[in-house]
C-alpha cells in the first residue's frame, strides 16, 4: 500500500462530514499502572476537556494493538495507528539518538534526566519528523535496577545472570560483565521467565511492578542505571488534518501531560518499593564497591561505542549535557 493511500486512510479517520467525534488510537506496550500508561490516560482526559467533542484519544495499553515498542514507530509513520507511546531505547536500530536517555550511569537522577531531555528534545523532534510524526510529550521511567532471584550486588552475582535488557547498550554492558544478556520487549518476557530461560530483568520498579515480576523474581537491586524515556508521537497526516484550534488544544494537553509525568517521578520510587515489599520482595539498596568499579569501566566503553555511532549531533548533545551537569555540580 502506498504512503499516499495510507495518508488518505488516516485523514478519513480524522475527518467526518457528519461532524462526529474522531478517534485516535494510542498504542502502548506497557500497562496502565506504569508511568507511561498513566500518562496515556491523563493525556486522553486533557484532550477531551479541551476539544469540544471533536477528538477522542483511545489508549490501548499493555500491547493490546499487538505492537511492541520497536514496531510502533513504523505503525505510526504508516498511519496504522494515529499515536504511540514508545519506549525510546527500543528504537536504537533506527537511530543511536534514541539510546541517549538509557546510556548507563549518565543521567541517574530526575534532575539530570530532565536536563538531558531538554537538550535533546529538538533532535528527538527532528528524528520523529523524518518518520512522518510529531513529538507530543515525554515520560521518564524511574531508575532502572535489577530484578532477580538473588541479590545482584556483586560482580560474581552479575556474571551468573541470564538477564533481559531493554536496549543494545544494556546488552553490551551486561555482556561485558559476564552475564548472558538478551534484549527483549516486556511482552516477550513472561514465557521466558516461566521456563527459566531468563532469570533476571533490567527494569524499574515501575515497569516490573506493572508486570508483577515478583511472581518469578523475589529480589530487586537498586543500581540507578538510567532513567530512560518513553516518547509519545502522532502521525503527521493525522495531525495536519486537524484544524488549528484543535491542534492548539492537543498541544496544550500534551504540555500538561509532560509536566505531570515528570512531576510524578517524585515519590514514585518509594511507592514502587512499598508495593514490591507488599508482594514479598526484598530490596537491596547498596552494591559492592568492586561492582561499582566494574559498572563504571563497562559503561565508559559502552558510551564510547555509542559516540562512535551517533555522529556529530549525538556527540554534541551528550557533551552539552555533561558540561551543564558539571557546571551545576560545581556551583553547589
N, C-alpha and C positions, 0 to 999 in steps of 0.2 A: 504493500500500500504506500502511495507517495505521501510526502510530507504535506503537500497541498490538500490532499483528501483528508488526512488526519486533522489538519488545522480546521477544515470545514466541519468535521465532526465535532471538534471541541467547541467551535463557535455556535453550532446548532444546540449544543448542550447548554450554552450560556444565554443565548438569545431566544426568546419565546414570544411570538407575535401576540399571544394571548395575555402577556404580561404576568404570567405565573412565576412563582419563585423558582429561580435556577438553583441547581445543587452542584456543589463541588465536592468530590470525594477526596478526603485527606488520608493518604496511606501512611501507616506507621508500623514498623516491625515489633515495637515494644508495647507492653501492656499499659492500661490506663493508670495503674498505680505507679508507674515510673514517672520521672520528672517530665520527659518528652510527652508521655501520654496525658498527663495532667495539663500540659501546655496546649495540647490539641483541643481539649475541652474548653479551656479558658479563651482561646482564640475564637473558637466557633461561637461562643456566647458573646464575645466582644463584637464580632461581625454582625450577629443577629440584632444586637442592640443599636446598631448604627445605620443599617442599610434599608430600613423601612420595608422589609419583606422582599427585597429584590434578589437576595442571595442567601443560600443556606450552606454552611460548611458541615459536611457529614464525616466525622472522624471514623476511620476504620483501623482500630488499634490491633495489636497482637498478631500482626501478619494476616489479617482477615482478607486482604486483597490478594493473598498468595505471593506477594512480592517481598523479597529480602531487601535490606538496605542497599546492597550493591546493585540491585536491579531497579530500584526506584528512580534513579537518575534518568535512565532511558525511558522509563514508563511515563514520567512527567514530560520529558522532551518530546515524545511522540504523541502526547495527548491521551494516553490510555487511562491516566488519572490526572485530575487537574492539579493536585497538590500532593506533596510528600514531606514528611518529617524524617530526615535521613541521617543516620549516624555517619559523620564525615569520614572517619577512618576507613570505612568500608569502600570508599571511593579512591583509595590510594593508587589503584591501577589507572584511573582516569587522569589524575594529576597528583604529584607529590604534595602539592599545596594542601590537599585535604587531610594529609597526615600531620599537619603542623600542630594542631591542638593536642594531639596524643603523643608528641615526641616525649620520650621518657625523661622525667625529672626536670623538665624545662619550666613548666608552669604548674606547680604542685599545690597552689592555694588559689582561692577565689579571686583575690586581687590581681595576681599575675595572670590568671586565665582570662580575666576581663580585659586587662591591658593588651594581651596578645591578640585577642579577638578584635578589639577596636583598631589596632594597627592593621590587621589582616582583612578586615571587612571589605574594603574596596576590591581586593584581589579575589575574595570569595564571590562578590557580586559579578565581577568580570568573567570568572570561570563558569559560573552558572549561566550567565547570559550566552556564553558560547554553546551551551547545551539547551538553548531555547527556553530559559526560565529565569525568573526573577527571585532574588533572595528576599524573604519576608522577615524572618526573625531567627535567632539562635536560641538554643537551650544548652546550658552547661550540665555535664554529669558530675556528681560528687566524685571525690578522688577514687581512682581505681586501686583495688587491693587484690589479694589472692584468696579465693575460696578453695578449700582443700579438705582432705580427710585428716590431715595432721597440720600442725603449725608450720608455716613456710617461712621460718625466721632465721634459717642458717643456710650457708652455701650448699651444704650436703643435702638438706631437705629440698632445696630448689632443684638440684641436679637430678632428683629422683621423680620429679613431677611429669605427668602427661597432661600438659596444660593447654587449655583453649585460650587463644589470644584473639583480639578483635581487629588487628591490622598488621601490616607487614613489619613495621618497626618493632612491635611487641614480639612477633615471632622470631625476628633476628636476635633481639636481646636475650630472650629466654633460651634460645638455642645456644647462644654463646656461653651461657652459664651451665650448660649440660643437660637442660631439660629437653623433653620431647614436646615441641611446641607446634600447635596447629591452629591456623586462623579459621574460625567458624562463626557463622551468624548464630544468634541466640535460638533461632528456630531449629537449627540443626543439633542443638545440644542434648535435649532430653534422652534420645535413644543411646547416644554415645556415653552419657553418664550412667545410664541404667545398665549397660553391658560392660562398664569398666574401661572402655577404650580411652575415655578422658577421666582423670581423677582430680583435676584442679581447673579453676576458671579465673582468668583475669577479668575483673569486673568491679564496679562499685557496689556498695551495699544496696544502692537503689536498684540497679538492674538485677542483681542476684535475688533480692527480696521479691521483686516483681515476678520472677520465675520460680520462687520458692525453692531455691537451690539447697536449702537446708534439708530437703528430702534425701539428698545424696552426699552433701558435704557439711561437716559439722564445725569446721574451724575457719576463721577469717583473719588474715594477717594484714594489718594496715602498713602499706609501703608508700602511699602518696605518690603513686606512679605518674599520674596525669589527671587533669580534669578535661576530658575530651568534649567535643561539641556534637550536637545534632543540629542540622540546618533545615529549615522549612522553606520550601520554594514553590512557586506556582508557574504553570505553563504560560509562556508569553502570549500565545494566541488567545488563550482564555482571558489573560489579563487585559490585553488590548481590546477585547470585546466588551469590557465594562465601560460605562460612562465615567466621566471624570469625577463626579460626585461619589460614586460607589468606590472608585479606586482610592480616593482620599479616605473614605471610611474604612476600607480594608487596611490601608497603611497605618491609620490611627490605631486600629485593633492590634495590628502586628507590633507596633511600638510599645503598646501597653503590655502585650504578652511577653515581649523580650524583657522589659523591666521586671515583670512579675517573675519570670523564670530565673533571672539572676538573683533576685531578692530571695527566692525560695530556697536557694542554697543555704542560707542562714538557718541553722538548726536542723538541716536535713540529715547530717551525719549522725547526730545524737538520736534523731527519730529512727533512722535506719538501724542503728546499733541496738536500740531498745527493742525494736521489732525482731531483730535477729536473735537476741538473747531470749526473748519470749518464746522463740521457737527452738530453744535448746542449743544455740550456737555459743562457741567460745570466741571472744575477740582478743587478738594479740596486737598490742599497740607498740611494741618495740621489736627490733631485729638486731641480730648480732653485728658488731662493728665490722667484722670481716665481710659480711654480706653487703653492708652499706658501701664498702670499698669496691666490691665486685660490681654492684649495680652502677656505681659512678663510672668505672672504667668501661663497662659494656655500653652504657648509654652514650658516652663520648664517641665511641666507634660507630654506633648506630646513627647518631646525629651527623657525623662526618659523612657517612654514606648518603644520608638524606640530602645534605648540602650539595653533594656532587651530582645529584639527580634533579634538584629543584630549580636550577637556573638562577639567573641574577635576581629575578623577582622574589623568589622564596628566600634566598640568602639575605637580601636586603631587609625583608620583613623580620626575619629572626634576629638580624644584627640590630635593627631599630629597637626591638623588644628587649634584647639583652642590655643595650645601652640605657634604655629607660628604666629597666629594673635595677641596674647598677646605680643609676643616679638617685632613684627613690630610696634604695638601701643606704647609700652614702649620706643622704640628707637627714637620716634619723639619728 
